[in-house]
Amino acid sequence: MNHNASLSGPLRRTRRIVLLSLAILGMASALFAVRGPLLMTAPRCMAGRWHGCFDTFNGVVLMTLVALPLAVPTAWALAHRRRAAGVASAWPMSLAEVGMVHGTVPFVWMTMMPGGGAGVVPARVSLVPLRDLVTMGPLGIVGNLLVFASLGFFAPMRFAALASAPRILALGAGCSVLVETAQYVLQLDRVSSVDDVLVNAVGAVLAGLASRRWWRTRTAHTPAISCAA
């Protein structure tokens, strides 16, 4: 038994190194695949042009990557402060908080960028389900899936009350409804569509299911609260 226990430590470390290497390799491959569009958008973003950078999918992805060196030390600082205070699960909580903000704010920013006729063109609403999916195109669908993907991925890891697929779906749909309503009220020359809400919510729940292993492990260790009649 002691021999098996002594082997478990190196095996776990090896497994973590392999998983980290695979994650880095996957990220590097993804960046290599999208390097062309990102480099084409870089001059506009570096020049601070709102249109052509912050209102495009490529520009948002580029700025998210540029802000990553700031997000990592922020998560480290939060985790260090919590560990000093004796807070359990300091690292998961800090990573989840930073991940939610870092991965969600840029895409919400993109959806709230005004169009050319903002304030002039009347607000438009599309309430027929699945009608706008054809006009979105593959890139539009992927972009809508990613709007609240980070929120769906990290929120159940941070808040135990959200640790279920229906609640993540409701969270994504509710946040999307708020965004679409804001677009309509502010007359941003964007179509407030029910299909955007559907795709945003699906993206959130799919991302939540991808992180299910971690938030299920955390909720399993959360003590249950019973109420006596």
C-alpha positions as semicolon CSV with decimal commas, in nm:
position;residue;x (nm);y (nm);z (nm)
1;M;0,000;0,000;0,000
2;N;0,285;0,237;0,082
3;H;0,450;0,154;-0,250
4;N;0,128;0,235;-0,440
5;A;0,087;0,557;-0,247
6;S;0,443;0,663;-0,329
7;L;0,375;0,604;-0,698
8;S;0,048;0,798;-0,702
9;G;0,221;1,135;-0,653
10;P;0,455;1,111;-0,957
11;L;0,172;0,969;-1,167
12;R;-0,053;1,262;-1,083
13;R;0,224;1,508;-1,163
14;T;0,293;1,335;-1,494
15;R;-0,075;1,342;-1,580
16;R;-0,097;1,712;-1,504
17;I;0,210;1,786;-1,716
18;V;0,064;1,588;-2,008
19;L;-0,274;1,765;-1,982
20;L;-0,107;2,105;-1,958
21;S;0,111;2,026;-2,259
22;L;-0,194;1,918;-2,459
23;A;-0,378;2,235;-2,362
24;I;-0,084;2,453;-2,467
25;L;-0,051;2,261;-2,793
26;G;-0,423;2,299;-2,864
27;M;-0,413;2,671;-2,795
28;A;-0,107;2,715;-3,013
29;S;-0,275;2,523;-3,296
30;A;-0,588;2,739;-3,267
31;L;-0,381;3,057;-3,276
32;F;-0,192;2,929;-3,580
33;A;-0,521;2,859;-3,756
34;V;-0,658;3,211;-3,697
35;R;-0,331;3,401;-3,727
36;G;-0,424;3,544;-4,069
37;P;-0,750;3,719;-3,969
38;L;-0,600;3,837;-3,639
39;L;-0,298;3,994;-3,809
40;M;-0,527;4,165;-4,061
41;T;-0,726;4,320;-3,774
42;A;-0,422;4,413;-3,563
43;P;-0,342;4,750;-3,734
44;R;-0,697;4,877;-3,677
45;C;-0,699;4,765;-3,314
46;M;-0,356;4,910;-3,242
47;A;-0,470;5,240;-3,398
48;G;-0,765;5,247;-3,159
49;R;-1,030;5,234;-3,433
50;W;-1,360;5,138;-3,279
51;H;-1,519;5,030;-3,604
52;G;-1,321;4,764;-3,780
53;C;-1,175;4,632;-3,455
54;F;-1,400;4,633;-3,150
55;D;-1,713;4,557;-3,351
56;T;-1,566;4,256;-3,535
57;F;-1,520;3,899;-3,421
58;N;-1,151;3,893;-3,516
59;G;-1,085;4,219;-3,335
60;V;-1,253;4,100;-3,016
61;V;-1,056;3,774;-3,019
62;L;-0,733;3,968;-3,074
63;M;-0,800;4,212;-2,789
64;T;-0,898;3,923;-2,561
65;L;-0,562;3,761;-2,627
66;V;-0,379;4,091;-2,577
67;A;-0,548;4,134;-2,238
68;L;-0,456;3,782;-2,126
69;P;-0,123;3,888;-1,965
70;L;-0,326;4,123;-1,745
71;A;-0,587;3,861;-1,653
72;V;-0,333;3,602;-1,535
73;P;-0,163;3,820;-1,267
74;T;-0,506;3,945;-1,159
75;A;-0,617;3,589;-1,091
76;W;-0,291;3,521;-0,910
77;A;-0,331;3,829;-0,689
78;L;-0,689;3,733;-0,596
79;A;-0,587;3,376;-0,519
80;H;-0,287;3,489;-0,313
81;R;-0,505;3,722;-0,108
82;R;-0,764;3,453;-0,046
83;R;-0,505;3,194;0,051
84;A;-0,355;3,441;0,298
85;A;-0,702;3,485;0,446
86;G;-0,746;3,108;0,474
87;V;-1,020;3,082;0,211
88;A;-1,073;2,732;0,077
89;S;-1,058;2,680;-0,303
90;A;-0,882;3,013;-0,348
91;W;-0,745;2,931;-0,692
92;P;-1,067;2,791;-0,848
93;M;-1,269;3,085;-0,720
94;S;-1,020;3,344;-0,847
95;L;-0,977;3,181;-1,187
96;A;-1,353;3,153;-1,228
97;E;-1,410;3,520;-1,145
98;V;-1,139;3,647;-1,379
99;G;-1,244;3,401;-1,650
100;M;-1,605;3,516;-1,641
101;V;-1,508;3,881;-1,681
102;H;-1,220;3,835;-1,926
103;G;-1,413;3,603;-2,156
104;T;-1,751;3,776;-2,146
105;V;-1,694;4,152;-2,145
106;P;-1,521;4,171;-2,489
107;F;-1,803;3,984;-2,663
108;V;-2,075;4,186;-2,489
109;W;-1,883;4,498;-2,589
110;M;-1,890;4,380;-2,950
111;T;-2,267;4,325;-2,942
112;M;-2,320;4,673;-2,795
113;M;-2,115;4,854;-3,057
114;P;-2,347;5,092;-3,249
115;G;-2,404;5,051;-3,621
116;G;-2,379;5,323;-3,884
117;G;-2,742;5,427;-3,837
118;A;-2,744;5,431;-3,457
119;G;-2,992;5,684;-3,320
120;V;-3,142;5,736;-3,666
121;V;-3,262;5,396;-3,785
122;P;-3,567;5,278;-3,585
123;A;-3,513;4,986;-3,350
124;R;-3,589;4,648;-3,506
125;V;-3,712;4,330;-3,346
126;S;-3,724;3,975;-3,486
127;L;-3,941;3,742;-3,278
128;V;-3,974;3,453;-3,524
129;P;-3,754;3,165;-3,400
130;L;-3,489;3,022;-3,636
131;R;-3,556;3,278;-3,910
132;D;-3,234;3,474;-3,856
133;L;-3,008;3,169;-3,834
134;V;-2,982;3,160;-4,213
135;T;-2,858;3,519;-4,233
136;M;-2,611;3,476;-3,943
137;G;-2,381;3,246;-4,134
138;P;-2,123;3,015;-3,973
139;L;-1,911;3,298;-3,831
140;G;-2,215;3,472;-3,686
141;I;-2,337;3,153;-3,522
142;V;-1,994;3,081;-3,373
143;G;-1,970;3,439;-3,246
144;N;-2,312;3,417;-3,082
145;L;-2,221;3,085;-2,921
146;L;-1,915;3,247;-2,766
147;V;-2,084;3,559;-2,625
148;F;-2,173;3,396;-2,292
149;A;-1,961;3,082;-2,323
150;S;-1,711;3,198;-2,061
151;L;-1,995;3,290;-1,827
152;G;-2,149;2,946;-1,869
153;F;-1,812;2,777;-1,825
154;F;-1,698;2,956;-1,510
155;A;-2,017;3,068;-1,332
156;P;-2,112;2,722;-1,197
157;M;-1,754;2,679;-1,076
158;R;-1,783;3,003;-0,878
159;F;-2,147;2,988;-0,765
160;A;-2,283;2,655;-0,645
161;A;-2,640;2,778;-0,700
162;L;-2,576;2,778;-1,077
163;A;-2,432;2,426;-1,090
164;S;-2,692;2,267;-1,316
165;A;-2,752;2,275;-1,691
166;P;-3,105;2,429;-1,671
167;R;-2,977;2,710;-1,450
168;I;-2,684;2,781;-1,681
169;L;-2,928;2,787;-1,972
170;A;-3,150;3,032;-1,785
171;L;-2,846;3,246;-1,698
172;G;-2,733;3,266;-2,060
173;A;-3,085;3,339;-2,185
174;G;-3,144;3,605;-1,919
175;C;-2,817;3,784;-1,991
176;S;-2,886;3,769;-2,364
177;V;-3,235;3,915;-2,316
178;L;-3,080;4,206;-2,126
179;V;-2,833;4,269;-2,409
180;E;-3,100;4,250;-2,679
181;T;-3,326;4,483;-2,479
182;A;-3,042;4,732;-2,437
183;Q;-2,978;4,723;-2,812
184;Y;-3,343;4,802;-2,874
185;V;-3,374;5,079;-2,613
186;L;-3,049;5,250;-2,713
187;Q;-3,129;5,222;-3,087
188;L;-2,787;5,087;-3,178
189;D;-2,889;4,999;-3,535
190;R;-2,893;4,631;-3,447
191;V;-3,172;4,377;-3,476
192;S;-3,292;4,245;-3,141
193;S;-3,353;3,884;-3,236
194;V;-3,492;3,588;-3,049
195;D;-3,244;3,373;-3,239
196;D;-2,957;3,563;-3,077
197;V;-3,103;3,476;-2,737
198;L;-3,139;3,110;-2,833
199;V;-2,785;3,076;-2,969
200;N;-2,632;3,272;-2,678
201;A;-2,810;3,047;-2,427
202;V;-2,704;2,731;-2,610
203;G;-2,343;2,850;-2,613
204;A;-2,356;2,913;-2,237
205;V;-2,497;2,570;-2,154
206;L;-2,255;2,389;-2,387
207;A;-1,963;2,564;-2,218
208;G;-2,113;2,479;-1,880
209;L;-2,131;2,113;-1,972
210;A;-1,766;2,131;-2,080
211;S;-1,669;2,241;-1,727
212;R;-1,910;2,002;-1,557
213;R;-1,630;1,791;-1,414
214;W;-1,498;2,078;-1,206
215;W;-1,820;2,231;-1,079
216;R;-1,968;1,891;-0,998
217;T;-1,657;1,807;-0,795
218;R;-1,686;2,130;-0,602
219;T;-2,059;2,097;-0,532
220;A;-2,004;1,739;-0,420
221;H;-1,775;1,870;-0,144
222;T;-2,016;2,147;-0,043
223;P;-2,196;2,051;0,278
224;A;-2,571;2,016;0,239
225;I;-2,800;2,240;0,445
226;S;-3,103;2,067;0,589
227;C;-3,405;2,239;0,737
228;A;-3,593;2,084;1,023
229;A;-3,968;2,115;1,018
